[in-house]
Amino acid sequence: MGFWENKNVLVTGHTGFKGAWLSELLIGRGAAVSGIALPPEGTDELYSGLQLTQRMTGTFLDIRDASALDREVAKVAPDVVLHLAAQSLVRRSYRDPVGNWATNVMGTVHLLDALRRLERPVTAIIVTTDKVYENHEWAHAYRENDMLGGHDPYSASKAATELVSASWRRSFGGQNLKIATARAGNVIGGGDWAEDRLVPDIIRALKSGKPISVRNPRSIRPWQHVLDPLNGYLTLAEQVHLSDNEHFQSAYNFGPEPADVFSVNDLAEAVLKHWPGQRADASDPGSLHEAGRLSLSIDKARSELNWAPVWRFDEAIEKTVHWYRQVSEGADPLPVTRDQITAFEAAR
């Protein structure tokens, strides 16, 4: 437990896939966890499966509502904030670009301004994405000092979130408000049921006995189990909170080892080793633009935070499919999730 025991921690987006895993991880490390988020979507969501309503303090509100958010942040008075609340789907951002920008950019502005007014020490880790970089489809891994950009509304809004965070850090940062940003790769793990996301789409197809539809089989992504970047966020939060060195209040990539950057087709084939089924190529040259190649350099996090990914690609796939198969066969999601966290903590 150590650092996190009895820390007052606010997780925004706690009802989402990553937020639910993060809340469970923090509860296991002894933190007093509060959450702010929209109500969970769908009927299979992880938040309910982990019984988080009974095990943490949660408030449903929209971070676009500045006044409501300000009141709730003042009420929680957190020591550490992990900001995951976002519109996180690329294809949805094309359908509602204004809502996407309002949530991702102005929602972050509202949160940071609420924290600025607390007038007490607080550390904020703002979670963005590997898609914040101006993507040239080149082979080398993106470093934290590479140019920001973004073709689609989601990616561009997250790049803008990086600029917002840097502006607040320079304008209002100090001993009372410390801000860093975390850029993670494509996370996988049990309990993700989002629309238009590869692993949930694969699992839905396998459960129904249908062929897996693969939209962009040649696209390259930095796949990683959800626990690896979450552990990175917590490692970064500890370092920023405890250190007077402002250097740590900056951006950090959290991705897989360089050898674990694989194609969509590779991931689909790896899943089928653990849950047999059929695969169908559903690529469409006229579909909405999505990046063809993404990879992250993790040298900065490795050297400055002593962080490294724990589970390699094959193990991340095996753990993910195992979670879905167990739960599909009637297992309680909470002990399945706890078992995987215990295995991860023992391995790191």
Solvent accessible surface area in square Angstrom, and as a share of the most:
residue,aa,sasa,rsa
1,M,141,0.63
2,G,64,0.61
3,F,33,0.14
4,W,2,0.01
5,E,89,0.40
6,N,125,0.64
7,K,45,0.19
8,N,42,0.22
9,V,0,0.00
10,L,0,0.00
11,V,0,0.00
12,T,0,0.00
13,G,12,0.11
14,H,0,0.00
15,T,13,0.08
16,G,35,0.34
17,F,23,0.09
18,K,43,0.18
19,G,2,0.02
20,A,0,0.00
21,W,0,0.00
22,L,0,0.00
23,S,0,0.00
24,E,7,0.03
25,L,1,0.00
26,L,0,0.00
27,I,43,0.22
28,G,53,0.51
29,R,18,0.07
30,G,21,0.20
31,A,13,0.10
32,A,56,0.43
33,V,10,0.06
34,S,14,0.09
35,G,2,0.02
36,I,1,0.00
37,A,4,0.03
38,L,99,0.49
39,P,74,0.47
40,P,36,0.23
41,E,119,0.53
42,G,65,0.63
43,T,134,0.78
44,D,83,0.43
45,E,29,0.13
46,L,5,0.02
47,Y,10,0.04
48,S,64,0.41
49,G,20,0.20
50,L,0,0.00
51,Q,77,0.34
52,L,0,0.00
53,T,87,0.50
54,Q,141,0.63
55,R,63,0.23
56,M,20,0.09
57,T,84,0.49
58,G,41,0.39
59,T,38,0.22
60,F,103,0.43
61,L,26,0.13
62,D,38,0.20
63,I,8,0.04
64,R,109,0.40
65,D,69,0.35
66,A,44,0.34
67,S,68,0.44
68,A,18,0.14
69,L,0,0.00
70,D,39,0.20
71,R,157,0.57
72,E,20,0.09
73,V,1,0.00
74,A,59,0.46
75,K,157,0.67
76,V,19,0.11
77,A,31,0.24
78,P,0,0.00
79,D,32,0.17
80,V,0,0.00
81,V,0,0.00
82,L,0,0.00
83,H,5,0.02
84,L,26,0.13
85,A,13,0.10
86,A,35,0.27
87,Q,27,0.12
88,S,53,0.34
89,L,15,0.08
90,V,18,0.10
91,R,57,0.21
92,R,63,0.23
93,S,0,0.00
94,Y,59,0.22
95,R,145,0.53
96,D,75,0.39
97,P,56,0.36
98,V,120,0.69
99,G,11,0.11
100,N,1,0.01
101,W,100,0.35
102,A,29,0.22
103,T,21,0.12
104,N,3,0.02
105,V,19,0.11
106,M,90,0.40
107,G,0,0.00
108,T,1,0.01
109,V,27,0.15
110,H,33,0.15
111,L,0,0.00
112,L,0,0.00
113,D,29,0.15
114,A,3,0.02
115,L,2,0.01
116,R,92,0.34
117,R,119,0.43
118,L,29,0.14
119,E,145,0.65
120,R,79,0.29
121,P,81,0.51
122,V,3,0.02
123,T,1,0.00
124,A,0,0.00
125,I,0,0.00
126,I,0,0.00
127,V,8,0.05
128,T,9,0.05
129,T,10,0.06
130,D,1,0.01
131,K,36,0.15
132,V,0,0.00
133,Y,2,0.01
134,E,64,0.29
135,N,42,0.21
136,H,98,0.44
137,E,83,0.37
138,W,95,0.33
139,A,77,0.60
140,H,71,0.32
141,A,31,0.24
142,Y,4,0.01
143,R,112,0.41
144,E,29,0.13
145,N,131,0.67
146,D,26,0.14
147,M,141,0.63
148,L,47,0.24
149,G,16,0.15
150,G,25,0.24
151,H,127,0.57
152,D,9,0.05
153,P,25,0.16
154,Y,15,0.06
155,S,5,0.03
156,A,24,0.18
157,S,0,0.00
158,K,12,0.05
159,A,7,0.05
160,A,19,0.14
161,T,2,0.01
162,E,8,0.04
163,L,112,0.56
164,V,22,0.12
165,S,0,0.00
166,A,14,0.11
167,S,51,0.33
168,W,38,0.13
169,R,49,0.18
170,R,199,0.73
171,S,72,0.46
172,F,88,0.37
173,G,31,0.30
174,G,31,0.30
175,Q,124,0.55
176,N,72,0.37
177,L,6,0.03
178,K,16,0.07
179,I,0,0.00
180,A,0,0.00
181,T,2,0.01
182,A,0,0.00
183,R,10,0.04
184,A,4,0.03
185,G,10,0.10
186,N,32,0.17
187,V,23,0.13
188,I,4,0.02
189,G,0,0.00
190,G,0,0.00
191,G,3,0.03
192,D,4,0.02
193,W,53,0.19
194,A,25,0.19
195,E,61,0.27
196,D,48,0.25
197,R,66,0.24
198,L,33,0.16
199,V,7,0.04
200,P,0,0.00
201,D,45,0.23
202,I,1,0.00
203,I,0,0.00
204,R,86,0.31
205,A,14,0.11
206,L,15,0.07
207,K,102,0.43
208,S,67,0.43
209,G,70,0.67
210,K,131,0.56
211,P,69,0.43
212,I,1,0.00
213,S,67,0.44
214,V,0,0.00
215,R,69,0.25
216,N,47,0.24
217,P,15,0.09
218,R,201,0.73
219,S,11,0.07
220,I,35,0.18
221,R,14,0.05
222,P,0,0.00
223,W,13,0.04
224,Q,4,0.02
225,H,0,0.00
226,V,0,0.00
227,L,0,0.00
228,D,0,0.00
229,P,0,0.00
230,L,0,0.00
231,N,8,0.04
232,G,0,0.00
233,Y,0,0.00
234,L,0,0.00
235,T,35,0.20
236,L,0,0.00
237,A,0,0.00
238,E,49,0.22
239,Q,59,0.26
240,V,2,0.01
241,H,46,0.21
242,L,126,0.63
243,S,18,0.12
244,D,112,0.58
245,N,80,0.41
246,E,129,0.58
247,H,93,0.42
248,F,28,0.12
249,Q,17,0.07
250,S,25,0.16
251,A,14,0.11
252,Y,0,0.00
253,N,0,0.00
254,F,0,0.00
255,G,0,0.00
256,P,7,0.04
257,E,35,0.16
258,P,107,0.68
259,A,71,0.55
260,D,9,0.05
261,V,31,0.18
262,F,61,0.25
263,S,14,0.09
264,V,13,0.08
265,N,44,0.22
266,D,58,0.30
267,L,0,0.00
268,A,0,0.00
269,E,71,0.32
270,A,10,0.08
271,V,3,0.02
272,L,27,0.14
273,K,163,0.69
274,H,72,0.32
275,W,30,0.10
276,P,102,0.64
277,G,33,0.32
278,Q,130,0.58
279,R,88,0.32
280,A,42,0.33
281,D,93,0.48
282,A,43,0.33
283,S,55,0.36
284,D,80,0.42
285,P,144,0.91
286,G,70,0.67
287,S,44,0.29
288,L,79,0.39
289,H,77,0.35
290,E,44,0.20
291,A,15,0.12
292,G,29,0.28
293,R,77,0.28
294,L,3,0.02
295,S,8,0.05
296,L,11,0.05
297,S,17,0.11
298,I,5,0.02
299,D,97,0.50
300,K,41,0.17
301,A,0,0.00
302,R,93,0.34
303,S,91,0.59
304,E,60,0.27
305,L,13,0.06
306,N,141,0.72
307,W,5,0.02
308,A,40,0.31
309,P,16,0.10
310,V,34,0.20
311,W,11,0.04
312,R,114,0.42
313,F,11,0.05
314,D,103,0.54
315,E,71,0.32
316,A,1,0.01
317,I,2,0.01
318,E,62,0.28
319,K,38,0.16
320,T,3,0.02
321,V,1,0.01
322,H,81,0.36
323,W,5,0.02
324,Y,2,0.01
325,R,83,0.30
326,Q,63,0.28
327,V,36,0.21
328,S,51,0.33
329,E,134,0.60
330,G,67,0.64
331,A,37,0.29
332,D,67,0.35
333,P,29,0.18
334,L,15,0.07
335,P,63,0.40
336,V,9,0.05
337,T,0,0.00
338,R,110,0.40
339,D,97,0.50
340,Q,8,0.03
341,I,18,0.09
342,T,90,0.53
343,A,40,0.31
344,F,0,0.00
345,E,51,0.23
346,A,88,0.68
347,A,63,0.49
348,R,140,0.51
